[in-house]
């Protein structure tokens, strides 16, 4: 009886493994398995961020998947996966690029490569399919042309050295956007993840001239007229501009002498109660329709160069040619170390120069 039981158990296990493999490789099988699960629960993917609402609505309409989201930070998402384990309440999350490898190291994710995998750049994905950036953020300038008092709007970092306007980058000790702004300036001036000195010298020079603003570049400070030139993620800049009373007063652009590109990746919970629905969600996010949904939320899809975006959606984004000089982070470990040391260096070398 024991041998029969073991044989039966082994047969069931093989069948389960075969079904799991089929779900990964055959979309019809995956769709059927996801429909049977009937729901997908997310963390850090609220309706109003990057137009996730469009994707949840489509998944409900096309596959009958019910959905709830709990908004939280990248670090909190990974901690939740690890803490709940087999009692998982979340199937999928969306985290900053640096947190994809962290989630893998902590052993809380499972892989899935969508059918458009080949069109995702190598720098933007894990070779085993544990994570892949679905949309990117690139450091950009947002310029209030009406406040420049006749000055030319800057189109590159070099312009900031001689401009007459104030420059706002935000708090490098707390904001990832601000820290990445420093890294972007470093890239444009010969630095990298290990060497931020060129950027620190640039901002120290701006501070000496009395042109470094301590205002954070946000919708609120822009509406008050406190921001002349802000250093922001492109999707933030585009979103801010769209919400202004007079959008034409603003221009958003990628500095032509260099910038840094990063982004956000989905992570599928290793312990997900609805693993096939989570995989189908990733599949849909990387499809043309899913990528266009992200673009509707001002996020630049990772497959942007392979998409035919509707005219009204394309108009929301910056032209592809503006991204030719951008650089992905090449050494994540070095950047993690350097970014931790940045706040002290910023205070010692930049803030001290403010008039």
PyMOL commands that set and color helices and strands:
alter all, ss='L'
color gray80, all
select helices_A, chain A and resi 2-25+27-37+52-63+74-87+97-105+117-119+122-124+145-147+157-162+176-188+197-208+219-223+234-243+247-249+275-285+288-296+304-306+311-314+320-323+332-349+351-353
alter helices_A, ss='H'
color red, helices_A
select strands_A, chain A and resi 39-43+66-70+92-96+109-110+132-144+167-168+212-213+229-233+250-253+259-269+300-301+326-328
alter strands_A, ss='S'
color yellow, strands_A
deselect
rebuild
show_as cartoon
